[in-house]
Amino acid sequence: MYIGGSLFLLAVGAILAFAVQDAISGVDLTMVGYILMGVAVLGFLFSFFLMGQQRTRGDGTAPPREY
């Protein structure tokens, strides 16, 4: 799950937590929304962690310069 998926989960979670007033028997939609928002935050952190690792890969040498 990358940034796009995290944004989607955050939006769906916020809608469920703050905008939906319906009730489903045995399901607390507000709590489901909070859980989805928490998963979205973890997805953001995980994707930024992976992007940071991709940038530091390599042998550490600079490419040759063109003169």
N, C-alpha and C positions, 0 to 999 in steps of 0.2 A: 504494500500500500504506500503510495507516494503522496505528494502534496495535494494532487487533485482528489484522490480518494479521501484524504483527511478533511479537505474542505467540504466534500459532499456529506461525510458523516457528521461534521460539525453543524452544517445547515439542517440536516434531518433531525439531529438531536435537539437543536435549539427550537425547531418547530414543535417537536413533541413535548419538550419541557415547558415552553412558554406560551404556545398558541393553541394547542389542542385542548378542548374542554370535554371531549367525549370520554366514556369509560368502557373498558372491556373487562368482562368478568374475570377476575384473577390476575389482571395485568395492570400495574401502575405505570401509565404512560409517561408520567413526569420522571419517574426513576429510570425508565428505559431511555429517555432523552438525555438525562444526566450521564448515564453509562456510555451512550454513544458519543457525547461530547468529550468524556474522559478518554475513550479509545482514540478519538480524533487528535487530541493533544499528544498522546503517546505516539501516534502515527507521524505527526509533525516532527517530534523530537527524533524519532527513529530515522525518518527520511533525511533530516539535516545531518544526523550522525553519519549516515551512509554517503551523503554528498561530500562531507568533509574527508572521509576516507578515500574517496575516489580522487580527490585533488592532491592528496599527499603520496599517491603511489608513484613509483618510478625509482630510478637509481640515484636521483639527486643531482645529476649533472645537467648543465645547461646545454641546449642545442648549439651546434656550431654556428658561428656568425658569418653572414655573407658580407663581403667587402666590395 
